[in-house]
Structure formats: C-alpha cells, structure tokens
Amino acid sequence: MSGNEGEDTWQTFNKRFDALFAEDCRDGQGRLHHIRRGEFGMDMVVQYLSTLDINLLPLDLVAKKLDRLEAELEIIS
C-alpha cells in the first residue's frame, strides 16, 4: 500500500488496489490471495484507507472496489 504513486489520489488508490485485489489476483479457487498474505495484511489496508482524503476520490468507483473487498472478507471470515 505504499508503492507506485499515481498522478493524483484516485490514481494512486486505483493502482494500489488493483495491484492487490484486481481480478487477476485471484487464486485457483477464485479467492483473493493477497488478503491472507503479507506481514501486515488487512491492517495495512485499513491504515492506508484512513489516510485518504475522500473528497479527492470518485466515491462511486471507490465504493465498487471496497464492496468487492468486503464481499471477499465475508467469505473468508
């Protein structure tokens, strides 16, 4: 959640979320494998989200990404 800055807040958010949670980040069972891996896990994602100025983001697009992530978290919990 700290790599590759985009030109603005939205592009940075989009790049980071796509790197971790895009459709091509699914394992053989269709699960998002980055949710279960890594030294910091979802705590780092939550920390990153808490730093964002939501007024600088297209909330409809952010909501789609967060909704997909939430659905995945519900499956594995």
Phi and psi restraints in degrees (value plus and minus 20) as a CYANA .aco file:
   2 SER   PHI    -141.1  -101.1
   2 SER   PSI     -18.8    21.2
   3 GLY   PHI    -117.5   -77.5
   3 GLY   PSI     153.1   193.1
   4 ASN   PHI      18.9    58.9
   4 ASN   PSI      71.7   111.7
   5 GLU   PHI     -97.6   -57.6
   5 GLU   PSI     122.5   162.5
   6 GLY   PHI    -115.3   -75.3
   6 GLY   PSI    -194.1  -154.1
   7 GLU   PHI     -91.2   -51.2
   7 GLU   PSI     -45.0    -5.0
   8 ASP   PHI    -169.0  -129.0
   8 ASP   PSI    -199.4  -159.4
   9 THR   PHI     -79.7   -39.7
   9 THR   PSI     -63.9   -23.9
  10 TRP   PHI     -82.8   -42.8
  10 TRP   PSI     -67.0   -27.0
  11 GLN   PHI     -83.7   -43.7
  11 GLN   PSI     -57.2   -17.2
  12 THR   PHI     -84.8   -44.8
  12 THR   PSI     -68.6   -28.6
  13 PHE   PHI     -77.1   -37.1
  13 PHE   PSI     -68.4   -28.4
  14 ASN   PHI     -81.7   -41.7
  14 ASN   PSI     -64.7   -24.7
  15 LYS   PHI     -81.2   -41.2
  15 LYS   PSI     -65.9   -25.9
  16 ARG   PHI     -87.1   -47.1
  16 ARG   PSI     -63.3   -23.3
  17 PHE   PHI     -88.8   -48.8
  17 PHE   PSI     -58.2   -18.2
  18 ASP   PHI     -86.4   -46.4
  18 ASP   PSI     -54.4   -14.4
  19 ALA   PHI     -84.6   -44.6
  19 ALA   PSI     -51.5   -11.5
  20 LEU   PHI    -120.2   -80.2
  20 LEU   PSI     -55.1   -15.1
  21 PHE   PHI    -149.0  -109.0
  21 PHE   PSI      -3.1    36.9
  22 ALA   PHI     -92.6   -52.6
  22 ALA   PSI     148.9   188.9
  23 GLU   PHI     -78.4   -38.4
  23 GLU   PSI     -52.4   -12.4
  24 ASP   PHI     -99.3   -59.3
  24 ASP   PSI     -16.1    23.9
  25 CYS   PHI    -121.1   -81.1
  25 CYS   PSI       0.3    40.3
  26 ARG   PHI    -116.3   -76.3
  26 ARG   PSI     128.0   168.0
  27 ASP   PHI    -104.4   -64.4
  27 ASP   PSI    -192.1  -152.1
  28 GLY   PHI     -82.4   -42.4
  28 GLY   PSI     -43.4    -3.4
  29 GLN   PHI    -115.0   -75.0
  29 GLN   PSI     -15.6    24.4
  30 GLY   PHI      64.8   104.8
  30 GLY   PSI     -12.3    27.7
  31 ARG   PHI    -111.1   -71.1
  31 ARG   PSI     127.6   167.6
  32 LEU   PHI     -93.6   -53.6
  32 LEU   PSI      90.0   130.0
  33 HIS   PHI     -94.1   -54.1
  33 HIS   PSI     -41.4    -1.4
  34 HIS   PHI     -94.6   -54.6
  34 HIS   PSI     -35.4     4.6
  35 ILE   PHI     -86.4   -46.4
  35 ILE   PSI     -54.4   -14.4
  36 ARG   PHI    -115.8   -75.8
  36 ARG   PSI     -25.3    14.7
  37 ARG   PHI    -130.5   -90.5
  37 ARG   PSI     148.2   188.2
  38 GLY   PHI      77.8   117.8
  38 GLY   PSI     135.3   175.3
  39 GLU   PHI     -86.8   -46.8
  39 GLU   PSI     -54.3   -14.3
  40 PHE   PHI    -127.9   -87.9
  40 PHE   PSI     -41.6    -1.6
  41 GLY   PHI      36.7    76.7
  41 GLY   PSI    -165.3  -125.3
  42 MET   PHI     -88.8   -48.8
  42 MET   PSI     -41.5    -1.5
  43 ASP   PHI     -79.4   -39.4
  43 ASP   PSI     -58.9   -18.9
  44 MET   PHI     -88.3   -48.3
  44 MET   PSI     -57.7   -17.7
  45 VAL   PHI     -83.8   -43.8
  45 VAL   PSI     -65.6   -25.6
  46 VAL   PHI     -82.6   -42.6
  46 VAL   PSI     -62.2   -22.2
  47 GLN   PHI     -80.8   -40.8
  47 GLN   PSI     -65.0   -25.0
  48 TYR   PHI     -80.6   -40.6
  48 TYR   PSI     -67.1   -27.1
  49 LEU   PHI     -80.1   -40.1
  49 LEU   PSI     -55.0   -15.0
  50 SER   PHI     -89.9   -49.9
  50 SER   PSI     -36.2     3.8
  51 THR   PHI    -108.4   -68.4
  51 THR   PSI     -31.7     8.3
  52 LEU   PHI     -96.9   -56.9
  52 LEU   PSI     123.0   163.0
  53 ASP   PHI    -110.2   -70.2
  53 ASP   PSI      82.8   122.8
  54 ILE   PHI     -84.3   -44.3
  54 ILE   PSI     -37.6     2.4
  55 ASN   PHI     -89.7   -49.7
  55 ASN   PSI     -34.7     5.3
  56 LEU   PHI    -117.7   -77.7
  56 LEU   PSI     -14.4    25.6
  57 LEU   PHI    -138.6   -98.6
  57 LEU   PSI     126.7   166.7
  58 PRO   PHI     -96.8   -56.8
  58 PRO   PSI      80.8   120.8
  59 LEU   PHI     -81.2   -41.2
  59 LEU   PSI     -50.8   -10.8
  60 ASP   PHI     -83.4   -43.4
  60 ASP   PSI     -59.9   -19.9
  61 LEU   PHI     -94.9   -54.9
  61 LEU   PSI     -59.4   -19.4
  62 VAL   PHI     -82.3   -42.3
  62 VAL   PSI     -62.9   -22.9
  63 ALA   PHI     -79.4   -39.4
  63 ALA   PSI     -60.3   -20.3
  64 LYS   PHI     -80.5   -40.5
  64 LYS   PSI     -64.8   -24.8
  65 LYS   PHI     -87.0   -47.0
  65 LYS   PSI     -63.1   -23.1
  66 LEU   PHI     -90.2   -50.2
  66 LEU   PSI     -54.0   -14.0
  67 ASP   PHI     -83.3   -43.3
  67 ASP   PSI     -62.2   -22.2
  68 ARG   PHI     -84.9   -44.9
  68 ARG   PSI     -60.3   -20.3
  69 LEU   PHI     -85.6   -45.6
  69 LEU   PSI     -63.7   -23.7
  70 GLU   PHI     -81.0   -41.0
  70 GLU   PSI     -62.5   -22.5
  71 ALA   PHI     -80.6   -40.6
  71 ALA   PSI     -60.3   -20.3
  72 GLU   PHI     -86.6   -46.6
  72 GLU   PSI     -62.1   -22.1
  73 LEU   PHI     -83.5   -43.5
  73 LEU   PSI     -56.2   -16.2
  74 GLU   PHI     -85.7   -45.7
  74 GLU   PSI     -54.9   -14.9
  75 ILE   PHI     -86.7   -46.7
  75 ILE   PSI     -61.3   -21.3
  76 ILE   PHI    -108.1   -68.1
  76 ILE   PSI     -28.4    11.6
